[in-house]
């Protein structure tokens, strides 16, 4: 952030940033390393590992899985073979096997997936590619409960039996890691799926107040210039993050620091004051974090923006689909994006995520926001949406 009085690198507060060091998740990292140690030492003789990372939102499950994937890739390279860690997010990439498997293939090797392949054929194509190129893969599936709630397809059955596609030959899939908030998703599985899922479960408890403060201090040092966040501000953010209704969701604490810093800079301050944090905290809906917005489908993000804009214009807690569609089309025109024809499916997905609330078949609002708090919360959500759209455009620019 060139020329900033406050920030050194605000991306270090982004949910997409994975620190090389994850304070207070050393135990979970160590467990993962012990589970996969033998397959990394001798991949041709190892059998596929299946494990589950379980814990509430904002407890470091995804960051730990992504960091572990980096460690596996680095260790494999050191040992003279190639492993690709493939991360799939069911909320972001879709609750259909076809969509997820296509994404997985493209992350392993761009261009090997075609629309003519069925989901089963895509899995066979994956194994074929790995064998032909003498490579291995580690797969992480995040938000598996969301997939099972949204689809009747047997994703867990497919992925836990990938080693059966190479019977008599070494498995090219080192393992599959499933991530969810609780073990409740087991109830949506058939008995055969629960059996192959196994019982290797790594627990991610909520962070304590002191742990949150340690983690936020580490991020502050990376994201802010020296002296811009004092001990009083750090303690306040840590305490607020640890208490209800946030309940230790670290994502909210990172958001508070980021947007308090942005507010301070806009007002011409060179340090972040307690007042900046309090004002941002008062305008923040903990149900909708920057991570929720960044990991949305781009069309879904703009549709949510259309809902927010309609709520502001109507000065009401709920608006109709017609109102949402009208504002969504205006936003698409402003950003040079072609609007999707059917928005109902996206609205239903936002309802499933707990972001949008349906009052009746024709009225929709933001979940968890009272009429009195509506205007305050809408401004902050729009700030996050604008930032999310900008980050998406930057990412597409780098890819293109």
C-alpha positions in Angstrom: 0.0 0.0 0.0 2.3 2.7 -1.3 2.2 6.0 0.5 0.1 4.8 3.4 0.6 6.4 6.7 -0.7 3.4 8.6 -0.4 0.2 6.6 2.8 -1.7 5.6 0.9 -4.5 3.9 -2.9 -4.8 4.5 -3.1 -8.0 2.6 -1.7 -9.7 5.7 -5.1 -9.2 7.2 -6.9 -10.9 4.3 -8.5 -14.3 4.8 -6.5 -15.4 1.7 -3.2 -14.8 3.4 -1.7 -18.0 5.0 1.1 -17.2 7.4 4.1 -19.5 7.5 3.7 -19.6 11.3 0.3 -20.4 12.8 0.4 -19.6 16.5 -1.5 -22.0 18.7 -2.1 -24.5 16.0 1.3 -26.2 16.4 -0.4 -29.3 17.8 -2.8 -29.7 14.9 0.1 -29.2 12.4 2.1 -31.8 14.3 -0.8 -34.3 14.1 -1.2 -33.8 10.4 2.5 -34.3 9.9 2.4 -37.6 11.9 -0.6 -38.9 10.0 1.1 -38.3 6.6 4.7 -39.0 7.6 4.9 -42.5 6.2 3.4 -41.7 2.9 5.8 -38.9 2.4 8.7 -41.1 3.3 7.7 -43.8 0.9 4.8 -42.7 -1.3 4.8 -45.8 -3.5 4.2 -48.1 -0.6 1.8 -45.9 1.4 -1.9 -46.0 1.5 -4.3 -43.1 1.1 -4.9 -41.2 4.4 -8.3 -39.7 5.2 -8.7 -37.2 8.0 -11.1 -34.6 9.2 -10.5 -31.1 10.6 -13.4 -30.1 12.8 -14.1 -26.9 14.7 -16.1 -23.7 14.8 -15.7 -20.9 12.3 -12.5 -18.8 12.6 -10.5 -21.4 14.5 -7.7 -21.8 11.8 -8.9 -25.0 10.1 -8.5 -23.7 6.6 -5.2 -21.9 7.2 -3.8 -25.0 8.8 -4.8 -27.2 5.9 -3.4 -24.7 3.4 -0.1 -24.3 5.3 0.1 -28.1 5.7 -0.4 -28.4 1.9 2.6 -26.1 1.4 4.7 -28.1 3.8 3.8 -31.3 2.0 4.8 -29.9 -1.4 8.1 -28.6 0.0 8.9 -31.8 1.7 8.1 -33.9 -1.4 10.3 -31.7 -3.5 13.1 -32.1 -1.0 12.7 -35.9 -1.3 12.7 -35.8 -5.1 9.1 -36.3 -6.1 6.2 -34.0 -6.9 3.0 -33.5 -4.9 0.3 -30.9 -5.7 -2.0 -29.8 -2.9 -5.5 -29.1 -4.3 -7.8 -27.1 -2.1 -11.6 -27.2 -2.9 -14.1 -25.0 -1.2 -17.7 -26.3 -1.7 -19.2 -23.0 -0.9 -17.1 -21.1 -3.3 -16.8 -23.6 -6.2 -20.3 -25.2 -6.0 -22.1 -28.1 -4.6 -21.9 -30.4 -7.6 -19.4 -33.1 -8.3 -19.0 -32.1 -11.9 -18.0 -28.5 -10.9 -15.7 -29.6 -8.1 -13.9 -32.4 -10.1 -13.5 -30.0 -13.0 -11.9 -27.5 -10.7 -9.7 -30.2 -9.2 -8.5 -31.3 -12.6 -7.7 -27.7 -13.7 -5.7 -27.1 -10.5 -3.7 -30.3 -11.1 -3.0 -29.4 -14.7 -4.8 -26.7 -16.6 -6.6 -28.0 -19.7 -7.0 -31.7 -18.9 -10.7 -31.3 -18.0 -13.4 -31.1 -20.7 -17.1 -30.6 -20.5 -17.7 -33.9 -22.1 -16.3 -35.9 -19.2 -18.7 -37.2 -16.5 -17.7 -36.9 -12.8 -16.5 -40.5 -12.7 -14.5 -40.0 -15.9 -12.9 -36.9 -14.5 -11.6 -38.9 -11.5 -10.2 -41.6 -13.8 -8.6 -38.8 -15.9 -7.0 -37.4 -12.7 -5.4 -40.8 -11.8 -4.3 -41.3 -15.4 -2.6 -37.9 -15.5 -0.8 -38.5 -12.2 0.5 -41.9 -13.3 1.6 -40.6 -16.8 3.5 -37.7 -15.2 4.7 -39.5 -12.1 3.0 -37.0 -9.7 1.0 -37.2 -6.5 -1.9 -35.2 -5.1 -3.2 -34.2 -1.7 -6.8 -33.1 -1.7 -8.6 -30.8 0.8 -12.3 -30.4 0.7 -13.6 -27.5 2.8 -17.2 -27.0 3.8 -18.2 -30.6 3.2 -21.3 -30.1 5.3 -22.5 -27.4 2.9 -22.1 -29.7 0.0 -24.1 -32.5 1.7 -26.8 -30.0 2.7 -27.1 -28.7 -0.9 -26.6 -31.9 -2.9 -27.6 -35.6 -2.8 -24.4 -36.6 -4.7 -22.0 -39.0 -3.0 -18.8 -36.8 -2.9 -17.4 -38.5 0.2 -17.9 -42.0 -1.3 -16.0 -41.0 -4.5 -13.1 -39.4 -2.8 -12.5 -41.9 0.0 -12.3 -44.7 -2.6 -9.9 -43.0 -5.0 -7.3 -45.6 -4.1 -9.6 -48.3 -5.6 -8.9 -46.8 -9.1 -5.3 -48.0 -8.9 -5.8 -51.5 -7.4 -2.5 -53.4 -7.7 -0.6 -50.1 -8.3 0.6 -47.4 -5.9 -2.1 -44.8 -5.0 -1.3 -41.4 -6.5 -3.6 -39.7 -4.0 -1.6 -39.3 -0.7 -4.8 -38.4 1.1 -8.0 -36.4 1.4 -8.7 -33.9 4.2 -12.3 -32.9 4.9 -13.1 -29.7 6.8 -16.3 -28.7 8.6 -17.6 -26.9 11.6 -18.9 -30.0 13.4 -19.4 -33.7 13.0 -23.0 -33.1 12.2 -22.4 -33.8 8.5 -21.9 -37.5 9.4 -25.6 -37.7 9.8 -26.1 -36.9 6.1 -23.8 -39.7 5.0 -24.7 -43.3 4.3 -23.2 -46.0 6.5 -20.7 -47.1 3.8 -19.5 -43.5 3.5 -19.1 -43.1 7.2 -17.1 -46.3 7.3 -14.6 -45.1 4.6 -14.4 -41.6 6.1 -12.7 -43.2 9.1 -12.1 -41.9 12.6 -9.1 -39.7 12.3 -10.4 -36.4 13.6 -8.3 -33.3 14.5 -10.2 -30.9 16.8 -9.9 -27.2 16.5 -11.2 -25.6 19.7 -12.1 -21.9 19.9 -9.2 -19.6 20.6 -8.9 -18.1 24.1 -8.6 -14.4 24.6 -4.9 -14.6 25.1 -4.4 -16.8 22.1 -6.4 -14.3 20.0 -4.2 -11.5 21.2 -1.0 -13.4 20.3 -2.3 -14.1 16.8 -3.5 -10.6 16.2 -0.2 -9.2 17.4 1.6 -11.3 14.9 -0.6 -10.1 12.1 -0.4 -6.4 13.2 3.4 -6.6 13.0 3.1 -7.9 9.4 0.3 -5.6 8.2 0.9 -2.2 10.0 3.8 0.1 10.2 5.5 0.2 13.6 3.6 2.0 16.4 0.3 2.4 14.4 -1.6 -0.1 16.7 -1.0 0.4 20.5 -1.5 -2.2 23.2 -4.8 -0.7 24.3 -6.3 -1.1 20.8 -4.9 -4.6 20.4 -6.4 -5.7 23.8 -9.8 -4.2 23.0 -9.9 -6.0 19.6 -8.8 -9.3 21.2 -11.4 -9.0 24.0 -14.3 -8.1 21.6 -13.3 -11.1 19.4 -13.2 -13.5 22.3 -16.6 -12.6 23.7 -20.2 -13.3 22.4 -21.5 -12.9 19.8 -18.2 -13.3 18.0 -17.1 -16.2 20.2 -13.4 -16.3 19.1 -14.0 -16.1 15.3 -10.6 -14.7 14.4 -11.8 -13.6 11.0 -13.9 -10.9 12.7 -10.9 -9.6 14.7 -8.9 -9.3 11.5 -11.7 -7.4 9.9 -11.9 -5.0 12.8 -8.2 -4.2 12.5 -8.4 -3.8 8.7 -11.4 -1.5 8.6 -10.3 0.5 11.7 -7.1 1.1 9.9 -8.9 2.2 6.7 -11.2 4.5 8.7 -8.2 6.1 10.6 -6.4 6.7 7.3 -9.4 8.2 5.6 -9.7 10.7 8.5 -6.1 11.6 8.3 -4.7 9.9 11.4 -1.3 8.3 11.5 -2.4 5.8 14.2 -5.5 3.7 14.8 -7.4 5.0 17.9 -9.7 3.1 20.1 -12.5 5.2 18.8 -11.9 4.0 15.2 -12.2 0.4 16.4 -15.3 1.1 18.4 -17.0 2.7 15.4 -16.1 -0.1 13.1 -17.2 -2.7 15.7 -20.6 -0.9 16.1 -21.1 -1.2 12.3 -20.0 -4.8 11.9 -22.3 -7.7 11.5 -20.3 -10.8 12.6 -22.3 -13.0 10.4 -20.8 -11.5 7.3 -17.0 -11.4 7.3 -14.5 -10.4 4.6 -13.8 -14.1 4.1 -17.5 -14.8 3.4 -17.5 -12.2 0.7 -14.1 -13.0 -0.8 -15.0 -16.7 -1.2 -18.4 -16.0 -2.8 -19.1 -16.7 -6.4 -18.6 -13.3 -8.3 -22.2 -13.2 -9.5 -23.4 -14.0 -6.0 -21.4 -11.2 -4.6 -23.0 -8.7 -6.9 -26.5 -10.1 -6.2 -25.9 -9.6 -2.5 -24.7 -6.0 -3.3 -28.0 -5.5 -5.2 -29.9 -6.7 -2.1 -28.0 -4.3 0.2 -28.5 -1.4 -2.2 -32.2 -2.1 -2.4 -32.5 -2.2 1.4 -30.8 1.2 1.6 -33.0 2.8 -1.0 -36.2 1.4 0.4 -35.1 2.1 4.0 -36.7 -1.2 4.9 -35.6 -4.5 6.6 -36.9 -6.6 3.6 -37.3 -6.1 -0.1 -38.7 -8.1 -3.0 -36.9 -10.1 -5.7 -37.9 -7.5 -8.2 -36.1 -4.8 -6.1 -33.0 -6.9 -5.8 -33.0 -7.7 -9.5 -33.3 -4.0 -10.5 -30.4 -2.9 -8.3 -28.3 -5.9 -9.3 -28.7 -5.1 -13.0 -27.6 -1.5 -12.3 -24.5 -2.7 -10.4 -23.6 -5.0 -13.3 -23.9 -2.1 -15.7 -21.6 0.0 -13.5 -19.0 -2.7 -13.4 -19.3 -3.8 -17.0 -20.5 -7.3 -16.1 -23.1 -9.3 -17.8 -25.9 -10.1 -15.3 -27.2 -13.7 -14.8 -30.8 -14.2 -15.9 -31.9 -16.2 -12.8 -31.0 -14.9 -9.4 -33.3 -17.1 -7.4 -30.7 -19.9 -7.0 -28.1 -17.5 -5.8 -30.5 -16.0 -3.3 -31.3 -19.5 -2.0 -27.6 -20.2 -1.6 -27.1 -17.0 0.4 -30.0 -18.1 2.6 -28.4 -21.5 3.1 -25.2 -19.8 4.2 -27.0 -17.8 6.8 -26.2 -14.4 5.2 -29.7 -13.7 3.7 -33.0 -14.1 5.6 -36.3 -14.9 3.9 -39.3 -13.4 5.6 -41.8 -14.8 3.1 -41.6 -16.2 -0.4 -41.3 -12.7 -1.7 -39.4 -10.7 0.9 -35.6 -10.9 1.7 -33.3 -9.2 4.1 -29.8 -9.5 5.8 -29.8 -12.2 8.5 -29.2 -11.1 12.1 -29.7 -7.4 11.6 -32.5 -5.5 13.4 -34.4 -2.7 11.7 -32.7 -0.2 14.1 -29.2 -1.4 13.2 -29.9 -1.8 9.5 -28.4 1.4 8.1 -25.2 1.1 10.2 -24.6 -2.5 9.1 -25.4 -1.9 5.4 -22.6 0.7 5.1 -20.0 -1.7 6.4 -21.2 -4.6 4.3 -21.0 -2.4 1.2 -17.5 -1.5 2.1 -16.6 -5.2 2.3 -18.4 -5.9 -1.0 -16.5 -3.1 -2.8 -13.2 -4.4 -1.5 -14.1 -8.0 -2.4 -15.0 -7.0 -6.0 -11.8 -5.0 -6.3 -9.7 -8.0 -5.1 -11.5 -10.3 -7.5 -10.8 -7.9 -10.4 -7.1 -7.8 -9.4 -6.9 -11.6 -9.3 -8.5 -11.9 -12.7 -6.1 -9.3 -14.0 -3.1 -11.3 -12.8 -4.5 -14.5 -14.3 -5.3 -12.8 -17.6 
